Every structure is written in structure tokens, then in C-alpha cells.
Amino acid sequence: MQPALIELKLPTPPPSIGLGVITGTRVSARGKATVHSQLVFRFGQNEPVNILEEITLATPKAGEPRKWFRVQVPLDAGLWVHHQFLHNQRIVTIVGNDGKPSPHTYASVKPDRLNVRGGAGDAFPVLGQLPQGTDVALTGAQKGKWLEIFAPGNCSVYVASQFVKRANGNVANVVEVPTLPAEPQPDIQPQPPIILPLQPGVQPVLPAQPGTIAPAVPGARPAVPAETTITVDPKTFGNPGGGQPPPEASASSPNHPSQQHQ
């Protein structure tokens, strides 16, 4: 008897206008199309990007590029949400093509709208929004009351266009974009792990340390029944924040207009 497949409710990525490759080293990805916006992370050289939009600033400030690309956040990148807006935590076992199972911890969005931010705090830019019922994969990392998740498919950042080579081979002259000094961040004291409510019969998974996998509890039954199994290509896996990225899948999610949360 074949195991039944479960369907995760994941956001649909926005339409793409083309693919590109990062040409510079440590290229800044920002929350808005300006060097004065907060730095979210940096792309590596030759990293592929999915281009969603091309933006031309009407009146760029001195020293900043006129043209920008809005690109999809890589699915193996870690973004942040406030823990109080997640519920229904459970474990999904993903079996790769090599036949080896790998547990992933998922949770669902509780409010009508949930902001996904570039860092653990309200001061960080909003990179995307998730409707109620959307499933997110937890990396196992946390800072205070904020939990890190693998980037949903509808989250995006901005990159200066001269650092991106379009698929057709056209690329502007590469020049260095001025980088503003990073704003000092307050020291974050270690916090006890946040455990969300679990479904009946599911064993809790504590946040793992980077590069580790939480061991199974001796004598315990598997956290997820055999019939809840997803088979994905292990090549899609990554490792930010100490976990493995979720499988890429498409699913429809409810779209209820309401106020935003965090």
C-alpha cells in the first residue's frame, strides 16, 4: 500500500520576468530599492536569482544606483516571524530520492495576515506576507520571541541591477555600490526554546544547534505516521539556521483581507 501524500499550504511565488546570475562578490540584498534601506543578507558570486521586477528610480540620491531588480529570496534562506502568530506545529517526514527520511518541523499561520521580516524584530523590513493557514518550515533557530523559518516563495528583496547578469547576457558595467554602516543591534540574551502546541501524539522537536539534527527519543514511536510522507528531490535542501529547507510545492491559500500582524 502506497503512503498517502499530504498537501502543504504554501504561498504561490509571484510571476517571474526572467532569471539572472549575481556577478559581484557579497552583493547586498535590501528591503527596499535604495542603499539607504536596511541590509537583509548578501548574495554570493555566481548565485542564481529569480527576477520578479525591474525598477528605475526617478530621482536617485547621490551615490546610489538608478536601476534595481526585485528578486525572490532563495528558499534556503532564513527569515523571521513572531512566534505568537504560529500554531499547529507538527513534524513532516520527507523522504528523498535516496530513500533516506528527514524530519521537518512545520507550523501554520494563525492570523489573517502575517508579516515575514528580514530579521528578528519589528525594526527589520517586511519581505512578504502570508495569509491565514499558510504552512511554514521552522529552521530551529530563535531569538527571543522570534522564530526563524525557511523563506516562503512569495518573499523578495532588492538588488542593484549592475550586479545581476540577465539570462540573455546583457549586464551593465559592474561598479561597487556604496555600503552604509550597519546599525548597531542590541545584544540578545539566550532564551529558553519556544514550543508551539503540537497535534495529539506528535513528539515535540526542540530547536537544533546549527549543523545538527535532533536525535530521536529512545523507545519513542515515529513522530509522524508513515502515511504522512512527502518525496522530494534532496538537491533542493540547504542549511541556514541549522535545518534543512522544506520541499518546494505549490498550493492555494485563503486570502482574507484584514490587518497585518508583526
C-alpha positions as a Markdown table, in Angstrom:
| # | Residue | x | y | z |
|---|---|---|---|---|
| 1 | Met | 0.0 | 0.0 | 0.0 |
| 2 | Gln | 1.4 | 3.3 | -1.1 |
| 3 | Pro | 1.7 | 6.0 | 1.6 |
| 4 | Ala | -0.7 | 8.9 | 1.2 |
| 5 | Leu | 0.7 | 12.3 | 0.4 |
| 6 | Ile | -0.2 | 15.3 | 2.5 |
| 7 | Glu | -0.6 | 18.7 | 0.9 |
| 8 | Leu | 1.1 | 21.6 | 2.5 |
| 9 | Lys | -0.4 | 25.1 | 2.0 |
| 10 | Leu | 2.4 | 27.1 | 0.6 |
| 11 | Pro | 2.3 | 30.6 | -0.9 |
| 12 | Thr | 2.3 | 30.9 | -4.7 |
| 13 | Pro | 5.5 | 32.7 | -5.9 |
| 14 | Pro | 4.9 | 35.9 | -7.9 |
| 15 | Pro | 5.4 | 35.8 | -11.7 |
| 16 | Ser | 9.0 | 36.0 | -12.9 |
| 17 | Ile | 10.3 | 38.3 | -15.6 |
| 18 | Gly | 13.5 | 36.2 | -16.1 |
| 19 | Leu | 16.5 | 34.6 | -14.5 |
| 20 | Gly | 19.8 | 36.1 | -13.6 |
| 21 | Val | 23.2 | 35.4 | -12.0 |
| 22 | Ile | 25.0 | 37.5 | -9.4 |
| 23 | Thr | 28.2 | 38.9 | -10.9 |
| 24 | Gly | 29.7 | 40.7 | -7.8 |
| 25 | Thr | 31.0 | 39.3 | -4.5 |
| 26 | Arg | 28.9 | 39.8 | -1.4 |
| 27 | Val | 26.2 | 41.7 | -3.2 |
| 28 | Ser | 23.8 | 43.4 | -0.8 |
| 29 | Ala | 20.1 | 42.3 | -0.7 |
| 30 | Arg | 18.0 | 45.1 | 0.8 |
| 31 | Gly | 14.4 | 45.6 | 2.0 |
| 32 | Lys | 13.8 | 48.5 | -0.5 |
| 33 | Ala | 15.3 | 49.7 | -3.7 |
| 34 | Thr | 17.8 | 52.1 | -2.1 |
| 35 | Val | 21.2 | 51.8 | -0.5 |
| 36 | His | 19.7 | 53.6 | 2.5 |
| 37 | Ser | 17.4 | 50.6 | 3.2 |
| 38 | Gln | 18.4 | 48.1 | 5.8 |
| 39 | Leu | 20.7 | 45.2 | 4.6 |
| 40 | Val | 19.0 | 41.8 | 4.9 |
| 41 | Phe | 21.7 | 39.5 | 3.7 |
| 42 | Arg | 24.3 | 39.2 | 0.9 |
| 43 | Phe | 24.3 | 37.1 | -2.3 |
| 44 | Gly | 27.4 | 35.2 | -3.3 |
| 45 | Gln | 29.1 | 35.5 | -6.7 |
| 46 | Asn | 27.5 | 33.3 | -9.4 |
| 47 | Glu | 24.4 | 32.7 | -7.3 |
| 48 | Pro | 21.3 | 32.4 | -9.5 |
| 49 | Val | 18.4 | 34.7 | -8.8 |
| 50 | Asn | 14.7 | 34.7 | -10.0 |
| 51 | Ile | 14.0 | 38.3 | -11.1 |
| 52 | Leu | 10.4 | 39.5 | -10.3 |
| 53 | Glu | 10.5 | 43.2 | -11.3 |
| 54 | Glu | 12.8 | 45.8 | -12.7 |
| 55 | Ile | 12.7 | 49.2 | -11.0 |
| 56 | Thr | 14.1 | 52.6 | -12.2 |
| 57 | Leu | 14.3 | 55.3 | -9.6 |
| 58 | Ala | 13.1 | 58.7 | -10.9 |
| 59 | Thr | 15.3 | 60.7 | -8.5 |
| 60 | Pro | 18.1 | 58.5 | -7.0 |
| 61 | Lys | 20.1 | 60.1 | -4.2 |
| 62 | Ala | 23.8 | 60.8 | -4.6 |
| 63 | Gly | 25.9 | 57.7 | -4.9 |
| 64 | Glu | 23.1 | 55.2 | -5.3 |
| 65 | Pro | 22.1 | 53.2 | -8.4 |
| 66 | Arg | 19.2 | 54.2 | -10.5 |
| 67 | Lys | 18.2 | 50.7 | -11.6 |
| 68 | Trp | 17.3 | 47.8 | -9.3 |
| 69 | Phe | 15.9 | 44.3 | -9.5 |
| 70 | Arg | 13.3 | 42.9 | -7.1 |
| 71 | Val | 14.3 | 39.2 | -6.8 |
| 72 | Gln | 12.9 | 36.2 | -5.0 |
| 73 | Val | 14.5 | 35.3 | -1.6 |
| 74 | Pro | 16.3 | 31.9 | -2.0 |
| 75 | Leu | 14.1 | 29.2 | -0.5 |
| 76 | Asp | 17.0 | 28.0 | 1.7 |
| 77 | Ala | 17.4 | 31.5 | 3.3 |
| 78 | Gly | 16.2 | 32.1 | 6.9 |
| 79 | Leu | 13.6 | 34.8 | 7.6 |
| 80 | Trp | 11.7 | 35.6 | 10.8 |
| 81 | Val | 8.2 | 35.7 | 12.2 |
| 82 | His | 6.8 | 36.3 | 15.7 |
| 83 | His | 6.1 | 33.0 | 17.5 |
| 84 | Gln | 2.7 | 34.0 | 18.8 |
| 85 | Phe | 1.2 | 34.1 | 15.3 |
| 86 | Leu | 2.0 | 30.4 | 14.6 |
| 87 | His | 0.2 | 27.3 | 15.7 |
| 88 | Asn | -0.5 | 23.7 | 14.7 |
| 89 | Gln | 3.2 | 22.7 | 15.0 |
| 90 | Arg | 3.8 | 19.2 | 13.6 |
| 91 | Ile | 6.6 | 17.0 | 12.1 |
| 92 | Val | 6.6 | 16.0 | 8.5 |
| 93 | Thr | 9.0 | 13.3 | 7.3 |
| 94 | Ile | 10.4 | 13.9 | 3.9 |
| 95 | Val | 11.9 | 11.0 | 2.0 |
| 96 | Gly | 14.5 | 11.9 | -0.6 |
| 97 | Asn | 15.2 | 10.1 | -3.8 |
| 98 | Asp | 18.0 | 8.2 | -1.9 |
| 99 | Gly | 15.3 | 6.7 | 0.3 |
| 100 | Lys | 16.5 | 8.4 | 3.5 |
| 101 | Pro | 13.8 | 10.1 | 5.7 |
| 102 | Ser | 14.4 | 13.5 | 7.1 |
| 103 | Pro | 12.1 | 15.2 | 9.7 |
| 104 | His | 11.0 | 18.8 | 9.2 |
| 105 | Thr | 9.0 | 20.9 | 11.7 |
| 106 | Tyr | 6.1 | 22.8 | 10.2 |
| 107 | Ala | 3.7 | 25.3 | 11.7 |
| 108 | Ser | 0.7 | 27.2 | 10.3 |
| 109 | Val | -0.1 | 30.9 | 10.2 |
| 110 | Lys | -2.8 | 31.8 | 12.7 |
| 111 | Pro | -3.9 | 35.5 | 11.9 |
| 112 | Asp | -5.4 | 36.7 | 8.6 |
| 113 | Arg | -2.1 | 38.3 | 7.6 |
| 114 | Leu | 1.4 | 37.6 | 8.9 |
| 115 | Asn | 4.5 | 39.7 | 8.1 |
| 116 | Val | 7.7 | 37.9 | 7.3 |
| 117 | Arg | 10.7 | 40.0 | 8.2 |
| 118 | Gly | 14.4 | 40.1 | 7.3 |
| 119 | Gly | 15.4 | 39.9 | 11.0 |
| 120 | Ala | 14.2 | 39.1 | 14.5 |
| 121 | Gly | 12.4 | 42.3 | 15.4 |
| 122 | Asp | 9.8 | 44.9 | 14.3 |
| 123 | Ala | 12.5 | 47.2 | 13.0 |
| 124 | Phe | 13.5 | 44.8 | 10.2 |
| 125 | Pro | 11.9 | 45.2 | 6.8 |
| 126 | Val | 8.9 | 43.2 | 5.8 |
| 127 | Leu | 9.8 | 41.0 | 2.8 |
| 128 | Gly | 6.5 | 39.3 | 2.3 |
| 129 | Gln | 3.1 | 38.5 | 3.9 |
| 130 | Leu | 1.4 | 35.1 | 4.5 |
| 131 | Pro | -2.3 | 34.5 | 4.6 |
| 132 | Gln | -4.0 | 32.5 | 7.3 |
| 133 | Gly | -3.5 | 28.8 | 7.1 |
| 134 | Thr | -0.1 | 29.0 | 5.2 |
| 135 | Asp | 2.4 | 26.4 | 6.3 |
| 136 | Val | 5.9 | 27.4 | 7.1 |
| 137 | Ala | 9.0 | 25.3 | 7.9 |
| 138 | Leu | 10.9 | 26.1 | 11.0 |
| 139 | Thr | 14.7 | 26.1 | 10.9 |
| 140 | Gly | 15.1 | 25.5 | 14.6 |
| 141 | Ala | 16.7 | 28.9 | 15.3 |
| 142 | Gln | 15.1 | 31.5 | 17.5 |
| 143 | Lys | 15.9 | 34.9 | 19.0 |
| 144 | Gly | 13.7 | 35.9 | 21.9 |
| 145 | Lys | 10.1 | 35.5 | 20.8 |
| 146 | Trp | 11.0 | 35.4 | 17.1 |
| 147 | Leu | 11.4 | 32.1 | 15.2 |
| 148 | Glu | 13.4 | 31.6 | 12.0 |
| 149 | Ile | 11.6 | 30.0 | 9.1 |
| 150 | Phe | 12.8 | 28.9 | 5.6 |
| 151 | Ala | 11.9 | 31.7 | 3.2 |
| 152 | Pro | 8.4 | 31.3 | 1.7 |
| 153 | Gly | 8.2 | 31.5 | -2.1 |
| 154 | Asn | 6.5 | 35.0 | -2.1 |
| 155 | Cys | 9.2 | 36.9 | -0.3 |
| 156 | Ser | 11.5 | 39.2 | -2.1 |
| 157 | Val | 14.5 | 41.6 | -1.7 |
| 158 | Tyr | 16.1 | 44.3 | -3.9 |
| 159 | Val | 19.5 | 44.2 | -5.6 |
| 160 | Ala | 21.3 | 46.9 | -7.7 |
| 161 | Ser | 20.9 | 45.8 | -11.3 |
| 162 | Gln | 24.5 | 46.2 | -12.2 |
| 163 | Phe | 25.3 | 43.2 | -10.1 |
| 164 | Val | 22.9 | 40.9 | -12.0 |
| 165 | Lys | 23.6 | 39.4 | -15.4 |
| 166 | Arg | 20.3 | 38.7 | -17.2 |
| 167 | Ala | 19.8 | 35.3 | -18.9 |
| 168 | Asn | 20.1 | 37.0 | -22.3 |
| 169 | Gly | 23.7 | 38.0 | -21.5 |
| 170 | Asn | 23.1 | 41.7 | -21.0 |
| 171 | Val | 24.8 | 43.2 | -18.0 |
| 172 | Ala | 25.8 | 46.7 | -17.1 |
| 173 | Asn | 29.3 | 47.7 | -16.0 |
| 174 | Val | 30.0 | 46.4 | -12.6 |
| 175 | Val | 30.8 | 49.1 | -10.1 |
| 176 | Glu | 30.8 | 48.9 | -6.3 |
| 177 | Val | 27.6 | 50.1 | -4.6 |
| 178 | Pro | 28.3 | 52.2 | -1.6 |
| 179 | Thr | 27.5 | 50.4 | 1.6 |
| 180 | Leu | 26.2 | 52.3 | 4.6 |
| 181 | Pro | 27.4 | 51.3 | 8.1 |
| 182 | Ala | 25.2 | 48.7 | 9.7 |
| 183 | Glu | 23.1 | 50.0 | 12.5 |
| 184 | Pro | 24.2 | 48.5 | 15.9 |
| 185 | Gln | 21.9 | 45.8 | 17.1 |
| 186 | Pro | 21.2 | 45.2 | 20.8 |
| 187 | Asp | 22.7 | 42.1 | 22.3 |
| 188 | Ile | 20.2 | 39.3 | 22.5 |
| 189 | Gln | 20.3 | 37.2 | 25.7 |
| 190 | Pro | 19.8 | 33.4 | 25.3 |
| 191 | Gln | 16.2 | 32.5 | 25.6 |
| 192 | Pro | 14.5 | 29.2 | 26.5 |
| 193 | Pro | 13.2 | 27.4 | 23.5 |
| 194 | Ile | 9.6 | 28.2 | 22.4 |
| 195 | Ile | 7.5 | 25.1 | 21.9 |
| 196 | Leu | 4.3 | 25.6 | 20.0 |
| 197 | Pro | 1.2 | 23.5 | 20.7 |
| 198 | Leu | 1.5 | 20.1 | 18.9 |
| 199 | Gln | -1.1 | 17.9 | 17.4 |
| 200 | Pro | -2.0 | 14.9 | 19.6 |
| 201 | Gly | 0.5 | 12.1 | 19.5 |
| 202 | Val | 3.3 | 14.2 | 18.0 |
| 203 | Gln | 6.6 | 14.4 | 19.8 |
| 204 | Pro | 8.0 | 18.0 | 20.3 |
| 205 | Val | 11.1 | 19.0 | 18.5 |
| 206 | Leu | 13.5 | 21.4 | 20.2 |
| 207 | Pro | 15.4 | 23.9 | 18.1 |
| 208 | Ala | 18.6 | 22.3 | 16.9 |
| 209 | Gln | 22.0 | 23.8 | 17.0 |
| 210 | Pro | 23.5 | 24.8 | 13.6 |
| 211 | Gly | 24.6 | 21.8 | 11.6 |
| 212 | Thr | 22.9 | 19.2 | 13.8 |
| 213 | Ile | 19.8 | 17.0 | 13.6 |
| 214 | Ala | 17.8 | 16.4 | 16.8 |
| 215 | Pro | 18.1 | 12.8 | 17.8 |
| 216 | Ala | 15.1 | 10.6 | 18.1 |
| 217 | Val | 13.8 | 9.8 | 21.6 |
| 218 | Pro | 14.9 | 6.3 | 22.6 |
| 219 | Gly | 11.9 | 3.9 | 22.5 |
| 220 | Ala | 9.5 | 6.5 | 21.1 |
| 221 | Arg | 7.3 | 5.9 | 18.1 |
| 222 | Pro | 7.9 | 7.9 | 15.0 |
| 223 | Ala | 6.7 | 11.4 | 15.3 |
| 224 | Val | 4.7 | 11.2 | 12.0 |
| 225 | Pro | 2.7 | 8.2 | 10.8 |
| 226 | Ala | 4.0 | 6.5 | 7.7 |
| 227 | Glu | 1.1 | 7.7 | 5.6 |
| 228 | Thr | 2.2 | 11.4 | 6.0 |
| 229 | Thr | 5.2 | 11.3 | 3.7 |
| 230 | Ile | 6.4 | 13.7 | 1.0 |
| 231 | Thr | 9.0 | 12.6 | -1.6 |
| 232 | Val | 11.2 | 15.5 | -2.9 |
| 233 | Asp | 14.5 | 15.9 | -4.7 |
| 234 | Pro | 17.2 | 16.3 | -2.0 |
| 235 | Lys | 19.1 | 18.7 | -4.2 |
| 236 | Thr | 16.7 | 21.4 | -3.0 |
| 237 | Phe | 18.0 | 21.1 | 0.5 |
| 238 | Gly | 20.0 | 23.8 | 2.2 |
| 239 | Asn | 21.2 | 24.6 | 5.7 |
| 240 | Pro | 20.7 | 28.1 | 7.1 |
| 241 | Gly | 20.0 | 28.3 | 10.8 |
| 242 | Gly | 20.8 | 24.6 | 11.4 |
| 243 | Gly | 18.0 | 22.9 | 9.5 |
| 244 | Gln | 17.1 | 21.6 | 6.1 |
| 245 | Pro | 14.9 | 23.6 | 3.7 |
| 246 | Pro | 11.3 | 22.5 | 3.0 |
| 247 | Pro | 10.3 | 21.0 | -0.3 |
| 248 | Glu | 9.2 | 23.4 | -2.9 |
| 249 | Ala | 5.5 | 22.9 | -3.7 |
| 250 | Ser | 2.5 | 24.9 | -4.9 |
| 251 | Ala | -0.8 | 25.2 | -3.1 |
| 252 | Ser | -3.6 | 27.6 | -2.9 |
| 253 | Ser | -4.1 | 29.6 | 0.3 |
| 254 | Pro | -7.1 | 31.7 | 1.6 |
| 255 | Asn | -6.9 | 35.4 | 1.0 |
| 256 | His | -8.7 | 37.1 | 3.8 |
| 257 | Pro | -8.3 | 40.9 | 3.9 |
| 258 | Ser | -7.5 | 42.0 | 7.5 |
| 259 | Gln | -5.0 | 43.9 | 9.5 |
| 260 | Gln | -1.3 | 42.9 | 9.4 |
| 261 | His | 0.5 | 41.2 | 12.3 |
| 262 | Gln | 4.1 | 41.8 | 13.3 |
